[in-house]
């Protein structure tokens, strides 16, 4: 089991990352986030609701692109097994949150690429794709331990609420973004893409929602995480945290 640690002063200092394209300036409405064009600055002391273990598991995105994304599922090996073995073989631990954001942006840009705008029946807008790309990037800073404990949690855990603050979505639009992410988005092809791409972030995306779009968001979890404990703890704390995110729109 991975144990939580106490962040050092260096780890709780503000950090910045320069990404390939400008972020939506209104992300600065979220406590602890400052956007200046392509530069995103995060102040952990202001951003996180809980920040106990500022380390993350990463795999080089270029390696995932070249050796994993085209992996073919067979009757003897599912894509989940391919991803797990790839993480075990190639992952490394980092305490650099800027590096996490760089890799997460690459993953999100692949999953929520603009070509999806032209897919019949998907019915996603350019603004929704941008919201999903940007929220997915920042939510990679969240962390759950193998025993299911939520060790790092920030506003972007609850990405439907956070994107509503940033993009001005009303409740119906926020639920639509939630539903796109955990429901309508994942046909079998895009589910496989998501499983393989998330190997770069050390695991797979698991949703906090039990069924309908209840805005509980989600997190990239390591394979083998205790999902029962994860959901129990999330249900105990999420309403307070979601209310704090909603208040950021004031």
N, C-alpha and C positions, 0 to 999 in steps of 0.2 A: 504494500500500500504506500502511495506517495504521501508524505507528511507535509502539512502546511508549515511555512516558515514565517518569521517576522521580517517584513521588508526593512532594508537598511535605509539610511538617510539618502544615499546615492540613488537607490531604486525608487524613492518617492519624490525625487526632484523632477520638475517639468522636463519633458523631452519633445523633440520635434522630428518630423520626417517629411521629406519632399517626395511627392508622388507624381506620376506622369501627367496627370491632368488636374485642373483646378477642382477643388471640392466646393459644394454649395456653401456660400458664406454663412447662411443661417444656421449651420452647425454650431456657430458660436453662441446660439441660444442655450445649448446644453452646457450645464455647469462643468467647468474644467477643460472645455475644448475651445481653441482659438484657431480660426482659419484665415490664412492670408494667401490667396491664390492656390498654389500647389503645395504650400507648406501647412501642415497640420501640427499644432502644438497641444499636448495633453498635460495637464497638471494632475497627477494621481491623487494628491491630497484633496482636490476639489471634485474630481471626476468620479472616483470609485465610491460605491456604497460599502464595499468590503474589498480589501486588498491585502490578502494574507500570504500569497505565494506567487511573487512576480517572476516566475520562470515558465517557459513554454517549450513544447516539443515542435520542432520544425523539420521539414525535408526541403532541400533545395528545389525551387519551382522548376528550374530548367531541367532537372533530373526527372521530376514527375512528368513534365511535358514529353520528354524524349523517350522515357522507358515505361511509363505507366498508363497514360491517358488512352492509349490505343489497345490496352489489354483486352483480350477477348474472353468473355465468360464461357465456360464449358460445363458439361454435365458433371464434371468432377471438381470444378473449382469456380466458386462464385466470385464476383468482383470484390465483395467484402473481404474474402480470404486473400485475394491479390493485394488489396490495399493494406491489410494488416501485416502481411509478410514484408511488404515494401517499407512500411514504417519501421518494423523491427530491424530491417537491414540497413536503413539509411538515415534514420532520424537522429537529431542531436538536440541537446537542451540549450536554450539561450535565456539570458536574463536581460536581453536588449529588446524592450517593447517596440522601438522604432523598426527593428528588423521584422518583428511579428506583423506590424502594419504593412510593411513592404510586401511580404509574402501573401498576406491576406488580400491585399489589393489585387495581386496577380490572380489569385484564385477567384475572387469575386468578378473580375473583369472577364474571365473565361466563362464562368457560369451564367452571368447575366449580360451577355454580349448583345449588341444591337441587332444582330441578325434574327433574334427571336421576335422582333417587332413584326416580321413578315410571315410568321407561322400561323396558318389558319386555325382558328379555334382557341389559341392561347390568350388572345385579347389582353395584351399588356401594353401599357403606354411607355413612351420614352422617359417620362418623369418617374414612373414606377420602377423602371429598370435602373435608373440612376439612384433612386432611393435605396433599392436593394443592394446595389454595388457598394454604395458608401456605408450603409449600416453594417453590411457583412464585414467590411474592412475593419471597422472599429470594434465590433462585437467579438473579434478574434482575441481581444485582450482578456475576455472572460476565461475563467478556469473552474473546472470541477475535479475534485480528487477521485481516485479510484473507489473510495468508500462512499461516494455520492455527495460528499460535502461540497457546498458552493464556496470556493475560496476567493475567487476574484469576480466581483459583480459590479458592472457599471450601467448607466442608463441604456446603452445600446443592447444590453441583454433583451430588453423589451422593445425590440426594433420597431414594431408597429406603432407604439406610442411615441418613441423618439422621432421617427420619421414624420409623424403627425405634427410634432412640435416644429420640426425643421422646415417641412414642406407645406404646412398649413392644411394637411388632410383633415377632413371632418371624421367623425367616428366611423361612418360607413366606408369611407375611403381607407382609413387605417385598417379596418377589418379586411378590406379587399387585399391590401398589401400582405397582411398576415395569411390570408387564404391562398394567395398566389404562392407564397413561400412554402407553406406546409401542406397544401392541397393540390390546387390546379396546376402548379408549376411542374410537379414531378410525375410526368409520364415515365414509362420505363427507361427510355433513352436518357432523359435528364436526371433520373434517379441514379443511374449508373455513373453519369458524368460527375454528379455531386459526390458520390462515394469515393471515386478515384481522385478527384481534385482535392478533396479534403485531407487526403494523405499528406499533403504539403503542410497542413496544420496539425498533424499528429493523430487524426481520428476521423470522426464522422459527425454530421450535424444531427442533433437530437432536439426535438421541439418540446417546449414546456407545456404547450396546449394539450389537453387531454383528447379533444375531438374537434369541436367547433372552434372558430377563430376567437379565442378569448384574450388575445393580446399578450399572452405570457411569454412570447418570444422563444428563445432557444440558445443553444451553446454547442460548440464543437467539443465532443467528449472523446476521451480515449476509449478504445475497444476494451471491454471488460469492466467498465464503470457500473457501479450498483445503481441501476435506474430507479428501483423502488425508493431507495433512500434519497436519491436526487429529486424525485418528484415530491416526496413528502416534505423535504426541507423547502423546496421552492414554493409549495402551496402555503407554507407557514409564513413566508416573508414577502411574497411577491406583491401583495396588495399595497402594502406600505410603500414599497419601492416604486411601484407603478404610479401611485399618487404623487410621489416626489417628482417623477418625470413629467407628469401632466402639469404640475405647478410651474415648470420651467417655461411654459408658453405664456405665462402671465406678463 
